Amino acid sequence: MIEKAQQTVASAEEKMEETILYLDESLKNYRAGKANTSVFNPVLVSYYGTMTPLPQMSSITAPDAKTILIQPWDKSQIRAIEKAILDANLGFTPQNNGETIRINIPVLTEERRAELVKKARTEGEQSKVSIRNTRREAIEALKKMVKEGLPEDVEKDDEDAVQKLTDTYTKKIDELLAAKEKEIMTV
C-alpha cells in the first residue's frame, strides 16, 4: 500500500512536469519581435489533400534577427505554403520569389507586446490550474488509500510531498512567464 502511495506521488510529479514542458513549448510560439522559426510549427499546409505541418515540408531558417527564410523541398507547393502562412494569421506577409519564401519580421507595437504578455499570462494561469488539479487528484487518491489500509502518517507525509511539488512547479511556471514577459517587452 505504501508503494502505491509513492507511485501516486511520482505520477503527480510526472503530470506536473508534462504541464511545464507543454507551457514551455507553447510559449516558444510567441514571437517577441525577432525571428523565431518555431512560430511556424503549428502552420498546416494542404499537401496533396493532406494537412501537413510546415516544418515537415520545408527548411525554415532565420538568417538574421529580422528575417525568416522558408525553402520548400517541393517547389510546386510554394503557393500552398504562402496561402497557409496567410491563413494562419500570424501577422506576416510572405514574399515569394519562386524558389523561397522570405518573411520580414515587423517590429512589435507596444500594444501588441502587451497583448502577447496578457496571452502568455493566461496560458500560465491555465498551467497553474492544471498543476492544482493534479495535486487535488493525488490527494484524493491518497485519502482513498487510507480507507484501504494506508497508515495516516504515511498519507500526511505523501500529501506534504505533493504540496511541495505543487509549490515547486508553480514557481517554475512563474519563472517561465517572467522570462517570456521580459523577452516580449525588450525592444
C-alpha positions as a printed Julia matrix, in Angstrom:
187×3 Matrix{Float64}:
  0.0    0.0     0.0
  2.89   2.37    0.79
  4.38   1.65   -2.65
  1.06   2.54   -4.26
  1.07   5.87   -2.37
  4.62   6.59   -3.58
  3.55   5.77   -7.14
  0.72   8.27   -6.79
  3.19  11.0    -5.76
  5.55  10.05   -8.63
  2.66  10.09  -11.09
  1.61  13.55   -9.89
  5.17  14.8   -10.37
  5.24  13.36  -13.89
  1.98  15.11  -14.8
  3.25  18.41  -13.38
  6.48  18.08  -15.37
  4.44  17.46  -18.54
  2.45  20.63  -17.82
  5.68  22.64  -17.56
  7.01  21.15  -20.81
  3.74  21.94  -22.58
  3.78  25.54  -21.35
  7.42  25.94  -22.37
  6.68  24.65  -25.9
  3.59  26.82  -26.12
  5.48  29.97  -25.11
  8.06  29.34  -27.84
  5.33  30.1   -30.39
  5.07  33.7   -29.16
  7.19  35.89  -31.34
  8.93  38.65  -29.5
  9.95  40.96  -32.33
 12.85  38.83  -33.51
 12.94  35.94  -35.95
 11.77  32.72  -34.3
 11.28  29.74  -36.59
  9.15  27.81  -34.07
  6.3   30.27  -34.76
  5.63  28.19  -37.89
  5.36  24.82  -36.09
  1.54  24.92  -35.87
  1.06  26.07  -39.51
 -0.63  23.35  -41.59
 -0.35  23.24  -45.39
 -2.67  21.33  -47.7
 -0.19  18.98  -49.37
 -1.95  16.83  -51.97
 -5.11  16.82  -49.86
 -3.36  16.08  -46.55
 -2.87  18.75  -43.9
  0.89  18.68  -43.24
  2.87  20.75  -40.7
  5.01  23.33  -42.5
  8.29  22.21  -40.83
  7.78  18.73  -42.36
  7.76  20.06  -45.91
 10.38  22.79  -45.86
 13.54  24.13  -44.31
 12.81  27.1   -42.04
 15.79  29.26  -41.05
 16.45  32.67  -39.54
 19.44  34.14  -41.39
 19.22  37.27  -39.22
 17.11  38.69  -36.38
 14.54  40.29  -38.7
 14.15  37.66  -41.46
 12.84  34.12  -41.77
 13.58  32.08  -44.87
 11.35  29.14  -45.86
 12.71  26.8   -48.54
 10.13  24.18  -49.59
 11.5   20.79  -50.61
  8.8   20.58  -53.26
  8.91  23.9   -55.14
  5.45  23.26  -56.63
  3.98  23.76  -53.12
  5.27  27.31  -52.68
  1.83  28.87  -53.34
  0.11  26.48  -50.9
  2.7   27.32  -48.23
  2.25  31.04  -48.84
 -1.54  30.65  -48.53
 -1.2   28.59  -45.31
  1.0   31.28  -43.72
 -1.54  33.97  -44.6
 -4.44  31.78  -43.36
 -2.62  31.12  -40.05
 -2.98  34.84  -39.34
  0.46  35.17  -37.74
  0.81  38.8   -38.76
  3.36  38.09  -41.51
  3.3   38.93  -45.18
  5.28  36.28  -47.09
  7.34  37.32  -50.11
  7.66  34.6   -52.72
 10.46  34.65  -55.32
  9.57  31.28  -56.89
 12.3   29.4   -55.0
 11.92  30.51  -51.39
  9.55  32.47  -49.17
 11.11  35.36  -47.28
  9.34  36.84  -44.28
 10.42  40.14  -42.79
  9.58  40.31  -39.1
  7.79  43.57  -38.31
  8.68  45.39  -35.12
  6.02  44.78  -32.48
  3.99  47.73  -31.29
  3.72  48.4   -27.56
  0.03  47.43  -27.76
  0.86  44.09  -29.43
  3.57  43.4   -26.83
  1.07  43.99  -24.01
 -1.42  41.71  -25.77
  1.2   38.93  -26.04
  2.13  39.27  -22.36
 -1.55  39.03  -21.4
 -1.96  35.93  -23.58
  1.15  34.33  -22.04
 -0.12  35.03  -18.52
 -3.47  33.44  -19.4
 -1.66  30.35  -20.63
  0.43  30.33  -17.46
 -2.68  30.53  -15.32
 -4.18  27.57  -17.19
 -1.0   25.63  -16.44
 -1.28  26.5   -12.75
 -4.87  25.25  -12.74
 -3.66  22.01  -14.32
 -0.99  21.66  -11.6
 -3.58  22.29   -8.86
 -5.93  19.73  -10.42
 -3.11  17.19  -10.42
 -2.48  17.95   -6.73
 -6.18  17.53   -5.92
 -6.37  14.2    -7.76
 -3.26  12.89   -5.98
 -4.54  13.93   -2.54
 -7.94  12.35   -3.22
 -6.21   9.12   -4.26
 -4.12   9.16   -1.06
 -7.22   9.73    1.11
 -8.9    6.81   -0.64
 -5.85   4.64    0.16
 -6.22   5.46    3.89
 -9.64   3.8     3.76
 -7.96   0.79    2.13
 -5.38   0.47    4.91
 -2.64   3.07    4.27
 -1.32   4.47    7.58
 -2.45   8.06    8.13
  1.04   9.35    8.9
  2.27   8.0     5.53
 -0.69   9.67    3.83
  0.13  13.01    5.53
  3.81  12.75    4.51
  2.85  12.0     0.91
  0.31  14.82    0.94
  3.07  17.19    2.08
  5.31  15.87   -0.72
  2.56  16.55   -3.29
  2.11  20.08   -1.89
  5.87  20.72   -2.14
  5.79  19.53   -5.77
  2.86  21.85   -6.45
  4.76  24.81   -4.96
  7.91  23.94   -6.94
  6.12  23.61  -10.28
  4.02  26.74   -9.68
  7.27  28.62   -9.09
  8.68  27.19  -12.34
  5.62  28.49  -14.21
  6.16  31.95  -12.7
  9.83  31.86  -13.77
  8.93  30.8   -17.33
  6.35  33.58  -17.58
  8.73  36.21  -16.16
 11.42  35.24  -18.68
  8.95  35.3   -21.59
  7.48  38.61  -20.46
 10.98  40.13  -20.32
 11.73  38.75  -23.81
  8.48  40.16  -25.23
  8.86  43.58  -23.63
 12.53  44.01  -24.67
 12.61  46.26  -27.7
